[in-house]
């Protein structure tokens, strides 16, 4: 059968997506925070089944083609799955070694409750700019800040919103960020041209975000200093806190700056933290292994459990018990299950060309910069929801509009900025997207709980639309523009070649 005859009509292509949204609309209120324990996964599989039924029954697609689409999609997230497992290991070893308790204890003495939310956002932004990774920032310093904020009496949603806002700001403008490199490369824009142009929308969004967090911090009630002191004292009684433990995050930062692969960096960090458990917290190993004497077998069992298993330490204070409890690698399995199901859905939607059919709806509206940016934002949000992967969404959105922007005389940097504003920062707001699932798992705060407080992430796509309507730094020529790296020159050259996603298949946070 001819390839063109296999593309479903847009209304037909929307059916699996409507089914998914409808199921999730029932699952999330029914199961609440437990929606990620199976309900969301089943919803994705049912929506995938509907897509398969339509493709095979209505358009004569072979099962092998759809199966291959799912397999390719799952293969792309293999590095992310390994990283998730290592993040689980780090969350366990950093907590039980005393690294996170030490950071919390020092933070309680340094950070002012009145300006905590704004400080939290700024700290995460700085760390993310340096590391180029929102995932690493949130999984390390973000977890510590969450504990500090809870000790100060802040709501978990507000704290997580500040952490995520700062982390994704830094990730977005860091030249070390894989998503930043991917967005600029996909659209044919030089990296630093892309970053400089992003500042026009990114800085105002961050300024507004910091103002909101500052006002909120000043207006909220906080626990008194005695409560914070009790929190710090309890941690000091349970763990052997030491400034030497700060070498673990310091060494991790050095490894990141040395540009070691993320998987290697996280593995080394978890190993060092594991050694610190043996040196600084041998009594913790005894409690984990339920033993009275520390020998090789006890130490091995306790150390291995801290990496892969769940641990619960009793401090006499329920809120602190919840903070220091760990889930290790095992705690990531629900998220990994969800990612695999999401990739199945994205794979069959792509292999059946339903995504292509739906994107044609966006293309029709692209005529001038205003309509182009609005359509790009809409497509970016759609791909984030439909493919459940920000990397694939960046590639699809960039390739979809690249030639259109070129033919209508619009600069490639406008496209690259809009892609970042609509894809990178919003991926964490979608519960079934790999970013949303990961951060909800790492922080222990549901996506829908922190979503209303991720002001930077919510403002970015809106700011992108607002700026294009003002016309600030927006250029369009009647003659087509061709992209030569960061330069845009008027002429009638051919459109730049379509970027291949294969080169970035292994890029994961």
N, C-alpha and C positions, 0 to 999 in steps of 0.2 A: 504494500500500500504506500502511496506517495506520502512523504513526511508531512506536507502541509495539510493533508486531509485528516491527520491524526491529532491536530491541535483542537481541543474541546472549546466550545463557545465560552465566553467569560462567565455567563450566568451558571453554566454547568460546572466550570472550574471552581466557582466560589462555594459549591455545595459542601465539600469536605471541610473547608475552613469554617463555614457556618455551623456544621455539626460539631466541630471541635470547640468553638466558642460556646455553643449551647450546652454541651456536656460540662465544660469547665464552670459555666455559670451555675450549674446545679451541684457540681462536686465541691467547689470551694466553700460555699455557704454550709453545705452539709457536713463536710469533714473538717473545716477550719484549718488550723495549723497542721493537721494530719493529712491534708490533701496530697502532699508529696509522697506519702507512704504507699501509694498504690492507685488512688482514684485518678490523679492526673495522668499517670502512665497508661491506665486502661483507656482513658479518654483519647489520648494520642493514638493508641493502637486501633481503636474503633474508627476514628477519623481516617486513619491510614487504610483500614479495610474498606471504607466507603469509597475512597479514592481509587483503590484497586478494582473494586466492583464496577465503577463507572468506566475506568480505562479499559478493562478487559471485556465487559459486557457491551459497552456502547461504542467503543472505538477500536476494538480488536487488538489491543496491546497484548503482547506475550508476557506471561508471568516472569520469564527469564530477564526481560528488559527492566521490569519494575524491581525485581529482586536485586539486579545489578546496581540500580540506582540507590537502593537502601544500603547495599554493601559499601559502595563508594562513599556515601555520606558518613557512615559509621567509621570507616577507615580514617577519614579526615579528622575525627575528634579523638583518635587514639592517644596522641600526645596530651591532650587536655585531660583524658581519663587518668593517665599516669600522674599528671601534675596534681589532680584532685586527691589521689591516694597519698601522694607525698605531703600535700597540705594537711591531710588528716593525721599523718605521722608527726608533722611539725606542731600541729595544735595540741597533740598529746605530750610530746617531749618538751616543748617550750613551757607548757604549764607545769608539768610534774618536776622538771629540772629547777623550777623557781625563776625562770627568765621572765615570764609574764607577771607573776606575783611581785617580783622586784620592780618591774616597770610600773606596775599599778601603785605600789607603795611610794615610790619616788614621785610619781605623777600626782598623787594626792597631796603631797607636800609642796609641789611647785605650782600646779595649775589652779587658777582661781575659779570657783564655781560660777561666778557671774559671767565670766568670759569663756567658759569651758567649751561650749558648742562651737564658737568661732575659732578658738584655739585648736580644737580637734580637727576642724575643717582645714585650717592652714597647715597643721603638722602633716596631715595625710597628703595634702597637695605637694608639699616640699619633698616628702619621701617618695611620692609617686613620680615626680619630675626627675628625681635622681635615679630611681630604679627603672622608670619607664614601664612599670607594671602595677595596675590597680589591684590585680589579684594578689600579688605578693604583699603589697602595702596593707590591704584589708586583712589578710590572713596572719599578719605579724603585729605591726603596731596598732592596727585597727582593733584586734581582739583585746589588746591591753587597754586601749582607750575606752572600749565598751565597758570593761570592768571598772575603770575609774569613774565613768559617767554614772553607772548604776550605784556605785558607792556614794556619789554625790546626790542621788535621788532623781536623776533624769529618767524620763521614759525611754525605753529601748528604741522605739521608733525614731525619736529625735536624735539620739546618739548615732544610730546606724545611718540616718540621713546625712548627718554631718560628715561621718567617715566616708561614705560613698561619694558624696558631693566633692570632697577634697581629693579623694583618690582618682576619680574620673577626670577632674580638672587637670591634674598632673599628668595622667596617662595621655590625655588628649593633646597636650602641647609639648610633651617630651620627645626629643629626637630619638630617644632610645625605645620608644613605644612601637610595638609591632603593628598595632592598628593604625597609627599615624603614618608609618612607612607604607603600609598596605594601601591606605586611602590615597596618598600622594602618588604612589606607583601606578595604581589602577587607573587614575585619571590623567596620567602623564604630566604631573606637576612636580617641580623640584621640591625636595623636602622642606627646606627652610622658607621657600616662597609660600608653601602651604601653611606652615606654622605661623609666619608673620600675618598672613591674611586671616587666619583663624582668630587672632587676637581681637579683631574688630567685634566679633560676636562673643568670644569666650570671656574676655575681661569684664564687660558689662554684666554678663550672667553671673560671674563669680562675685563681683562687687555687690550686686543685689542679694545674692545668697548670703554673703558675710553680714550684710546689714540685718537680714532677717534673723540669722542665728544670734547676732549680738543683742538685738532687741528682745528676742525670746529668752536668752540667758539672763538678761537684766530683769525681766518681768516674771520669770518663774521662781517658785519657792524651792529651796534646796535644803538638804539635811544639814544640821548644824555641824560645827567642827568636831564635836565630841563623837558624832556618829562616824565621820570619816576617820577619826583617830582609832575608833574601835575596829573599823574595817582593816586599817593598816596593821594594828596590833595583832589581830587575829591571823592575818597572813604571816606576820613575823613569827608567831608562835607555831604555826603549822609548817612553815618552810624555813630553811636556812637561807636568808636573803643576803646577797653579797654583790658589791659592785663588779666583782669578777664575772658574774653571770651576764653582764652587759656586753662582754666580748662576743657572745653568741650572735646577737643582732648586728654587732659591728662587723664581725667576720662575714656574715651573710651579705651585708651591704657591700663589702669589698669584693666579694665574689661576683655580685651583680654588676658592679662597675667594671670588673675585669671582663665582662661580657661572656662569661661562661654560660652554656646552655641552661635554661631554667631548670630542667629536670636534674642536672648535675648539681646545681647550686642548692636546690631544695634538699636533695639527698644528703649532701655534705652537712648542711645546716642541721638536719634531723639527727645525723650521726654524732655531731659535736654536742648537741643538746642531750642526747642519750648518755654520752660520757659524763656530762655534768650531773645527770641524775645519780650516777654511781658515786661521784665525788662529793656532791653537796647534799643529796637527799637520800641517803641509804635507808633512813627510817620510813620513807615513802614506799620504797621497794618492798619492805617488810609488810606494810599494810596492804599493798596491792596483791602480794603473793600469799597473804594470810599466814604468815610464818613469824616465829618468835626469834629466830636466829638467821643471820645473813651468811649464806654459803653460796657456792657457785650456782647450784640449782635454783635457789631462791632468787638470786640476783638476775639470772637469765630469764626466769619466768616473769618477774616483775618488769624487767626492761622490755621484753617482747610484748607484754600486755600493754605497756604504755604506748607502744608504736601502733599496734593494730586493734586493741580492744577498748572496751569502755571501763572507766574507773570512776569511783565515787569516794571522796574523802570526807570524813566527818570533822567539822570545825565547831559544831555547836550553834551555828547560825545558818538557817536554811538558805538565805540569799547568797551567802558566801559558798555554801556547799554546791549550789547550782553553778556558780561562777567557775569553781576549780574542777568541776566534773569534766571528764574528757570522753571522746568517742572514738578517737584514733581513725585508722583507715576504715574500719567497719562502719563508722558513722557516715562515710561518704557513699555507701553502696546505694542508698535510695536515690541520691542525686545522679549517680552514674547510670542507674536503671532508667531514670527519667530522661537523661541525655540520649541514651540509646533509642528510647521510644520516640523522642523528638526528632532524631536523625532519620528514623524510619519514615516518619511523616513527611519531613522535608525531602527525603529521597524519592518517594513515590510521586510527590507533587511535582518534582522537577523532571523525573523520568517520563511522566505522562504528559509533560508540556503544559500542565495546568497553570504553573507559575508564569510561563511565557504568555499564556492567554490573558491572565489577569494583568500583567504589566502593560499590555497593549492599551489598557484603559488609561493608564497614566500618560503614556506617550502622546496621546491625542491632544492633551491640553498644553503641551510645551510649545510656546510661540515666542514669548518675551521673558526677560529675567524673572519677573514676578511669578508668572505661571510656571516657569522652569523650576524655580526654587520650591514653590509650593508642591509641585508634582514630585520633585525629588524627595522632599521631606515625607510626603505621603507614601512613596514607594519604599523608602528606608524603614519606616515604621511597619509597613506591611511585611516586608521581607524578614524583619526581626521577629515578627509574630509567626510568620508562616514557616520559615526555615529553622527557627530556634537557634541560630548561630550567627554571631556578629561578623565573623570573618567572611562567611558565605554571603551575608547581606551586603557587606561593603563591596565585594567583588561584583555581585549582581547589579546593585544600584549604580556603581561607577560605570560598568560596561553598558548598561541599558541607556544611560543618558550621555555618554561621552561624545558619540558622534553627533547626537542632536544638538548639544551645546556648541560643538564645533561648527556645524552647518548653519546655526543661527547666530554666529558671530559672538558667542559668549566665552569668557575666559575659563580655562580649565581649573584655575584656582577657585573660582566660584563653585564649581561642581565638587571639588575635593573638600572644601569647607562645609558645604551643605551635607555631604555624605557623613562627615564626622559628627556634625550637629544632630543629625537625624538617626544615625545608626549606632555609633560607638557609645554614646552616653545614655541612650534609651534602652539598650539591650538588657541592662541590669534591672529595668522596671517591669519586665515581662516575666511572669512566674515560671513559664515553661522554657524560656530561653536559657541557654547554658550559663550565661552570666548571672541572670536572676536566680537560677537554681543554686549556683555555686555560692554566691554571697549570702543568700538566705541560710544555707547550710553552715558556712564558716562562722557567721555571726550568731547563728541561732535565733534570728529574727526573720519572720515571714516577709516575703516580698511585698505583699499588700499592706503589711504593717509599716514598713519603712518608706514605701512609695510616696506618700503625701509629703514627706520631709526631705526628699532628695531634690531640693530646690534647683540646684545647678543643672541636674539632668532634665528636669521638667522645663526649665527656662531656655535651654540651649536651642531646641528646634523652633521655639517661638521667637527667640532673638534672631535667628537666621531669617525667618520670614519678615520680621519687623525691619531689619536692616535693608533688605532688598526693596522694601516698599519706600524707604527713605531715599534710596538711590545712592547711598554713600559708598564710594569706591566700587560702583557697579558700572562696567563698561560693556557696550554692545555695538558691533559694527554691522553695517548693512552687508559688507562682504564677509565671507567666512574667515575665521581665525584658525591658524594652525598652531599647535602646541609644540614648541621646541624646548623641552625641559621646563624651565620656569618662565621663558619668554613667550609672549604671544605676539605674533606678527601677522599683519594683514596680508591676505593673498588667496590663492585658489588651489592650494595644495590639497593632496588627498588627506582624508581623515587619518589620525594616528591609528596604528594597529590595535586590535582588541587585546587587552591584557589577559594573560593566561593565569588561571587560578592555581595551576599546578605548582608554580614556584613558591606559593605560600601555603600549601596544604599542611605543612608541619608547623606553621606559626601558631602558637598558643601561649596564653599568659603563663 
